[in-house]
Amino acid sequence: MNAPFKNATLKQDGPRVLTFGCRLNAYESEQIRDAASRAGADGSTIVINTCAVTGEAVRQARQAIRRARRDDPNARVIVTGCAAQTEPQTFAAMDEVDLVIGNADKADPARYAADFGIDTSQKVFVNDIMSVRETAGHMIDGLKGRARAFVQVQNGCDHRCTFCIIPYGRGPSRSVPAGVVTDQIRRLVANGYCEVVLTGVDLTSYGGDLPGTQSLGTLVQVILRHVPELERLRISSIDSIEVDEPLMDAIANQPRLMPHLHLSLQAGDDLILKRMKRRHLRDDAIRFCEEVRRLRPDMVFGADLIAGFPTETEGHFQRSLDIVAECGLTHLHVFPFSPRDGTPAARMPQLQRSVIKQRAERLRMAGDEALRCHLDAGLGRRASILIERPGIGRTEQFTEARLSEDAGQPGEIVAAMLSGHDGAMFVAEAA
């Protein structure tokens, strides 16, 4: 599960796209922008690319739709993305919405044509996502306003974690062939990108649907071998239990693969993990982190953790708190449990919202302390910082750093000394 974020890009000479959710959504929003532009859509079209990972994400999308209509009463408002796929009638019932498009069709230019869906008696065009068996490797030139590029290599999920609605929004797991991925990355590097992030819904399941013995690890090796001009490669959220030997080899021996992994842990107690229908246990996660650090001592870990899962006792929760230190986690994405209709977890005995909120805050505090320890340990070291916006960038370990605003332009990599921190990010001086 990826942490929800909102990134709104308003471009008056083309369709306006508002993005909620994961990095994959950010990548797909560029596909949507391109598709809608080719269909002739201009600034009078607003597309909301939604997220379904939590009830709060859906609420924020509805709020954005109302705001978009209020700010521009004459706009054509189109809703797509995971929440549009899983609950299309929720958005179709909104007077502010002109059209609802499912995930399978959101990169199809025909769906954004002015005469598509003109019959207001039908405003929902959502197909059976479970019948989709292919993920096209859409070519994009980059992500507007972003210093690093995201490349979709996988989509969908074949697993059924009891808390998760996303498989019903994304469909079955499917992979983009390695040749298409490397061609996309070459194109991005030629356009000036120094860093590329591989994204997917269940990234470590990559290759299972492709001919031969392909995997995320073999894909990483192919990219680094065939695109030598790429300076930095990252992989987004992974399921550690699926990590294969080629990926471990790349971690150990490929310095261009950045030393930061974000783990889909969700909990630190074995019983809760079983009730979540996760495929790893507590000791699996700890052993994985220990082995990766043995291979790559500078590796840091982020993780998704859910606070207040149904039936979670204080003892269960304490083991989630403890795993922050036992795995040496640095960057936490904390999710207060949010029941999603249609999932098994929504039918389990629920905790009081006040308890969930309090546990989420305790996890965040543990994450803040872990980050401070990481920042302390980095003082006096040299780092290569990718500038994201004037005066702000990220190190190889994905830790945020503040520099002088003239240190470099967004997208540039700057050599720097880590001279201090404010508890949340490094203070760095260009070397």
Phi, psi and omega in degrees: 000132180262149182290134179291139170217164178238131176225109181259125176245118182248113182235111191290335180270011177208178179298147178266128183239124176251126188247131172241147170108220194271177178297327177297320176298321179299318177297314183293334177297328175291323174298317180297314180301316180294316181297314181294323178296317179294336178276358178096005180291143179236200183296350177278357177256128176242124178249126177257113179264105194270166175236146181242008190296328177222162174298327179295323178297321178292319179299318180296323179295316179298320179297318180294324178297314180297319181294319180299316180293322179295319182285333182218083185300337183265002182289155171265115186257119181243134180245132177216189179096188189295318180292326176295326180287317186277333179219065184299327183291334176302317183275327178297331181285349181277127180298334184286344188265131177266328188206140175239123183240132181285169183297327184294336187246004191287346176256014180266116182305327183300332183288343182255001179299147186300332182266002178277130180070023182291336176285106186291350176287341175234109180242002181247123177232080184234120181263177179285104183293336181290346179271352181285131183236008185217143172242116181286143177272076183298132178273127173231157182273348181154180178248117185301131177080007181241140184279334178243157182255144175253139179233122179283121178245348183206154177214158176078175182205134179264357181267164183225066173301140191291343182263352198254130177265348191300322178304331181279346175264335187249339180084192184288161180293135178207148191239153175267128181305147185300323180296322178293320180297313182294324176298318179298317182292320176303317181297318180293317178297319178297334178271007171104003180280130178268338185227135178235139178245125175278129184235157176185175178278315178228074196302321184284357172272003182308136171094345183298335181260002182261157178297151177080200182248074180261149182207173177300320180297316179293325177297313178302315180297319179297314181300312184292330179283320188264350175235069184295340181282350176288124184279320185221133176238134175238156169240141183275204190305130182235160173258109191299332183292342181261000182293132185255174183298318178302325178289320176298322178296319178295320177302318184284328195235000182243095183296339178284346170278116190293146185278059177211124177235135176254122189258137173272082182272306178077324179199166180243006181247135185297320181294317178295320177300321178293320179290335173283347186064038172282162184256000177242161172248172184306311183294330177300315182294317181295316179297321179299312181297321179296318181291319179296319179294327176297320180283327186219086187302335181272005181293138171239157185236135164255170180199149168270132176225136179258129178259133173081033175299146180310137180076358181295121175270174177297323178295317176301314183296322180301325179289332172290320175298316183295328185290343175302314179282321185291329174268351182067044182286145182242317184243109182259139165251110185257128180244114168297133183303134181228110182295133178249123180306136179096354178256149179302324182296333179292341180262358179277161177301122186269150173275159176294143181300326180295323178291316179300313181298318182293321179291322177299319180294322178295321177295318179297321178296320177296321177294320178299319180292320178297321178295319178299320178296320177297318179295318177302316184292337183272350184298136180087356180268158173271149180215154172255115190251123174277117181288126179262322176205165185309119176085359182224135177207189179227142178284177176303327181274012177068022177271134182290146181218144178253130177234178173293150186294341180262014183290332181177165179270152176308132182098344179274151174257126186242130173285133185211162173254133179274103190258346181188182174202163180247016181093345180236331180208160176288154163254125186233154177238127179302133183276000000 
